[in-house]
Amino acid sequence: MRLCSKPRCTTSGVAVLFYDYSEKRASLADAPTGDLSPHLYVLCERCANAIKPPQGWVLEDKRGAPRLFAGR
C-alpha cells in the first residue's frame, strides 16, 4: 500500500478519499488493492479520521472497519 498523501505523514495508507464536485460530497472508503486512480487521495487511519470536508459539503464514510470514535 502507498503512504498517506498528507504532507509530512509517513504512515501507510488504509483509506482513500475522493470528491464528487457536482454533489458537493467527499467520500472515504477502504483502500483497494492494486493500482489506484490518480484522482484518489490515500490516507492513513489518523488522517482519515481527522478529515473535514469543505464548508457546505457532506463527508460520507464508507469504510468497512468500525471507527474508534464514531461521534467525532
C-alpha positions in Angstrom: 0.0 0.0 0.0 1.1 3.6 -0.6 2.0 6.1 2.1 -0.5 8.7 3.3 -1.0 11.6 0.9 -0.9 14.2 3.6 2.3 16.2 3.6 4.9 15.1 6.2 2.9 12.0 7.1 4.9 8.8 6.6 2.3 6.3 7.8 0.9 3.6 5.4 -2.4 4.4 3.9 -5.5 2.4 4.8 -8.3 4.5 3.2 -8.9 6.6 0.1 -10.6 10.0 -0.2 -12.4 11.1 -3.3 -14.6 14.0 -4.2 -17.8 14.3 -6.2 -17.8 18.0 -7.1 -21.2 18.0 -8.7 -22.9 16.7 -5.5 -20.5 18.5 -3.1 -19.7 15.2 -1.4 -16.4 13.9 -0.1 -16.2 10.1 0.5 -13.8 7.9 2.4 -13.5 4.2 1.5 -11.3 1.3 2.4 -8.2 1.4 0.2 -8.4 -1.1 -2.6 -5.5 -3.4 -3.5 -3.7 -2.8 -6.8 -3.4 0.3 -8.9 -5.3 3.4 -7.8 -6.7 6.2 -9.8 -4.6 9.4 -9.6 -7.8 11.2 -8.6 -7.8 9.4 -5.2 -6.0 10.5 -2.1 -4.6 7.8 0.1 -4.9 8.4 3.9 -3.6 6.7 7.0 -6.1 5.9 9.8 -5.2 9.0 11.8 -5.5 11.4 8.9 -8.7 9.8 7.6 -10.4 10.2 11.0 -9.3 13.8 11.1 -10.5 14.8 7.6 -13.1 17.6 7.4 -15.0 18.3 4.1 -15.1 21.8 2.6 -17.7 24.1 4.1 -21.2 23.2 2.7 -20.0 19.7 1.7 -21.0 16.3 3.1 -18.5 13.7 4.2 -19.6 10.1 3.6 -17.6 7.5 5.4 -17.9 4.2 3.5 -15.1 2.4 5.3 -16.0 -1.1 6.5 -13.9 -1.1 9.7 -15.7 0.4 12.7 -14.3 3.8 13.7 -13.0 4.1 17.3 -14.5 7.5 17.9 -17.6 7.5 15.7 -19.0 10.7 17.2 -16.1 12.9 16.2 
